Amino acid sequence: MEEKNIDNNILLYIILGTALIICTVTDLKYKEIYMPVVAAGLLLVLCFHIWRQDFQLKDIAGAVIVFMFFMASSAASRGQLGTGDAFLFALTGLGLGVMVNIFIIMFSLILAFFAAVFLVLVKHKPKNYGIPLAPFVLSSFIIYVAGLYIPL
């Protein structure tokens, strides 16, 4: 995103941030993503892009491809990676675009990796101990948005 569009995207960041916060709370508390929140977020993001007239087919295609990849990964991992996580990455992809979503995905997985290593080595949790991914998606989103507004 261009720097001149940062302030124009505050509504988008509020929509995405709110959906990610709610999903993080439900993922931490119940170990599930609340799908009506994701569906509402997808609809609001879609409406936002139509209203702004910056709707791009590549962002929809990217969100669908990411969604299908993570759904396949969920099936292959027998649920270790939840299907709700696929919807979260589809939401961030539709809202922020393909390239930003790649950052969000990579950074989320890196943060989750370090948390898992900490839990196994320091807290002595079993290697198959499940951790929710939504908090790391939210953290990556916050880091991305903060990077737009806080110059280094």
N, C-alpha and C positions, 0 to 999 in steps of 0.2 A: 504494500500500500504506500502511496505517495504521502509525503509529510503534510501536504496541504489538505489531505482528506482525513487527517487524524481526528479533528474535532467533529467532522461530519459523521464519523463512525461511532460516536459515543453511544448512541441508541443501540447500535448493533452489539457493542461490547456489554452493555447492560443486559440485553436479551440473552446473550450467550453466557455471561457471568452468572446471571440469576439461575438459568437452567443448570449450569454446571455446579453451582453451590447446592441446589436442591438435590441433584443426583449424587453429589458427594455425601451429603447427610444421609440419604437413604441407603447408599452403598455401604457406608460405615456402620450404620445402625442395623440394617436388615440384610446386608449382602446382596442387594438387588438394585437395579436402576429402575426408577419409576417411569414407565413408558409414556404415560400421558404428558409428563413434563417434557420428555424428549420430542414427542409428536408436536406439542404446542410450540416448542422452540424451533423445530424445523419449519413449521407453518409461519411463525413470526419472522424468521430469517428470510424465508422465501418472499413474504410480503414486503419486508424491508428492501430487498434487492429489486423487486418489481417497482416499488415506490421510488427508489433512487434511480431507477433505469440503468443500473449497472449489472444487470443479470447476465451471467455468462454461462453458456452451455458446458464449457470445460470444467467449471466448478461443480456442476451437477454430475457430470461424467466422473470426475475425480472422487466426489463423495460416494457415488454408487460403487466405483471400483474398490475404494477403501472399505466400504461396508461389506462387499462380497468377500474381500480378502480376509477380513477379521471374522466374518461368519464361518468361513472355511477353517480358519485357525481355531475358532471355538470348537468346531466339530472335531478337528484333528487332535486337539488337546483334551478332548472329552470334558469340556466345560471349565477347564482351568482358566481359560480366557473367556469371560462371559459374553453372551450375545448382546447384553446391554452396552458393553464397551464398544462394540461395532457401531451401535447407534450413536454413541457419544462422539466417536471419530467422524461419523457421517455428518453430525451436527456441526462440529468445528470446521470440517471441510467445506460444507455448504456456506457457512458463514464467513470464513476467512480466506478461502481459496486453497488451491492445491499446494502451493509452495509453503504457505504458512502451516497448513495441516501436516505436512511432512515434518516440519520443526516440532509441532505439538506432539505428534506420535513418537518421534525419536526421543525427545526430551522426557516425555512421560515414561517411556520404557527404561530410559537410563535412570531416572529417579526411582522407579519401582525396583530396578535391579539393585541399586545401592541400599534401599530399604530392606529388600529380601536378604541381602548379604548380612546386614546389621542384625536382622531378626534371627538368622541361622547362627551366626558366629557369636553374637553378644547375648542375645536373649535365649539361645539354645532351642529355638523352635524347630520342628521337623522340616526337612527339605521340601515336603509337599504341602507346607502350611500356606493357606490361601490368603492373599492380601487384596483388598479392593483397589481397582485401578483408577476409579473416578477422582480420588484426591490428587493423584499425580497428573491427571489431565487438567484439573482445575489449577494446580500449581504451575504447570507449563503455560496455560493460558494467561495467568496473572503475570508470569515472567515476560511473556511476549508483549502484553499490553503495557507493562511497566517500562519495557525497553523502548516503546514508542514515545513515551512521555518523559522519561528520565534520560537526558543525554549523558553519555559517558565521555 
